[in-house]
């Protein structure tokens, strides 16, 4: 396949990207998400007690139907921030 052909395929696939996904706008927005992120402690000791839950979490705040721009946040970027035409 020629470099021009490869570039044309990338352009076609990028044209299929829905901008609502990049900006997390409705219907692709999300509510608050709480995601498990391992257990508290060190590499060799886990600190789980009845008073201390065994799962740490990460909180992803809700976006809302207006999307990331309404929260003055940038859109979702390309995977690994790679230039799609050079890889």
PEGI-V665133 format. One record per backbone hydrogen bond with DSSP energy under -0.5 kcal/mol. NH is the residue of the N-H (numbers start at 1). CO is the residue of the C=O. If there is no record, write none. Layout:
BEGIN
nh=NH co=CO
nh=NH co=CO
END
This chain:
BEGIN
nh=6 co=2
nh=7 co=3
nh=8 co=4
nh=9 co=5
nh=10 co=6
nh=11 co=7
nh=12 co=8
nh=13 co=9
nh=14 co=10
nh=15 co=11
nh=16 co=12
nh=16 co=13
nh=17 co=14
nh=19 co=17
nh=21 co=18
nh=22 co=18
nh=23 co=19
nh=24 co=21
nh=25 co=20
nh=26 co=65
nh=28 co=25
nh=33 co=60
nh=35 co=33
nh=35 co=58
nh=37 co=38
nh=37 co=56
nh=42 co=45
nh=47 co=40
nh=47 co=45
nh=48 co=46
nh=49 co=47
nh=49 co=52
nh=52 co=49
nh=56 co=38
nh=56 co=54
nh=58 co=35
nh=60 co=33
nh=60 co=58
nh=61 co=59
nh=63 co=30
nh=64 co=30
nh=67 co=64
nh=68 co=23
nh=70 co=67
nh=71 co=67
nh=71 co=68
nh=72 co=69
nh=73 co=68
nh=76 co=22
nh=81 co=78
nh=82 co=79
nh=84 co=82
nh=86 co=83
nh=87 co=83
END
